């Protein structure tokens, strides 16, 4: 069996920028490319804060610039290395613009929780709205808002009644890392 060179795999995956044919559409998520320090807050169905955590979220161009892959983790890597703390959250998403539907297809994987989620993302005003189904078949709506060069807000909603009501389960605030482009 041939041993895989992880460097070769990363080189084959990584891209320097957006695929030229759809560069304008790819900037919807392209504006997030780089590293972010994040603070997350989790809420129960009554809207009460149940947990706060810090982490990091990294976005990068992949697959000839046709897609963006991101990795989210908590606690931050440096803290995990220093303390030996296990991952409270560690997941990734692959996001790509599909010209056939003029929207983004997003698949999020969170092995820590054994979850795979498929969503469709579109711009709605100044926000990015992602919609799909949770593993238990409830509706998910994730929203990136208040996006600037240096900050963003992400909110995760769930609906158990086919979209009649929505409960915010999680909110993340991101601040761009100084070393990011």
PyMOL commands that set and color helices and strands:
alter all, ss='L'
color gray80, all
select helices_A, chain A and resi 6-13+20-30+63-65+77-83
alter helices_A, ss='H'
color red, helices_A
select strands_A, chain A and resi 34-43+49-62+67-74+89-98+103-110+115-124+127-133+139-145+151-159+167-176
alter strands_A, ss='S'
color yellow, strands_A
deselect
rebuild
show_as cartoon
